[in-house]
């Protein structure tokens, strides 16, 4: 799994792989198997694949039934439809009773691109964060996606895996640790720390390289787990650096930046800035164009870091 591929493809391949090792794994889909890439699983294990059509709430309630029967259901659809339309069922039928259901929800963030604001889920992390018992993974590359699927299977309770549409290169490797709730420091630095997640990890690393060229020592931390958040790592960075900047492809309200703010509130006076989508809906466009327009470009990360250090 070293070639560039989209995280959603890695998700589908990982489901098929773990399905061959664990007969309890079943996959539920809402008529989007060729987009969520769960068709890879369905072709291998048709007897353990269930297409519910465009009926997300019904699918999620059925997943609770599968879990109560001792199976490990992976619910798969677009993030907007799964987290949005199925919110009440996720809260009451799954998390409230700590049912062992996994959500692999794709097409998150702005990089759905031309599908436009109606399909761009930029609120899903916020929705899932406030639900007790929920674990939230946001993989940054295909290798980490596979680790997230395996880790989710080992957790007894609901897990939300947020995947993305674009093709991306691997940032991590097979030996990179993946401990749920434990962030990975990808680059050490002492002036500023970029705390990031998902597809923005690569842009944070690119920005850090340029900041180093400008003699600004920059740390980069990958928060592959948003909940539980790694409080120890955040406070370590707050003690070590002069400023923190969160970078995420999600609304600045309720996502990674909010989780960090909740950790440092009352415990640190460090300067802190959030880069994300500023309380706006998305729009149709090429993914890179949208990231630039909404302030998620490498240049904006660099400028924000330089400004906060003044």
Secondary structure, DSSP 8 states (H G I E B T S, - for coil): --S-EEHHHHHHHHHHHHHHH-TTEEEEESS-HHHHTTHHHHHH-GGGEEE--S-HHHHHHHHHHHHHTT-EEEEEEEHIIIIIITHHHIIIIIITTT---EEEEESBSGGGGGG-TTT-BSSHHHHHHTSTT-EEE--SSHHHHHHHHHHHHHSSS-EEEE--SSEE---S-TTS--BTTB-EEEE--SSEEEEE-TTHHHHHHHHHHHHHHTT--EEEEE-SEEES--HHHHHHHHHHSSEEEEEEEEESSSSHHHHHHHHHTTT---EEEEEEE-S----SS-HHHHHHHTT-SHHHHHHHHHHHT-
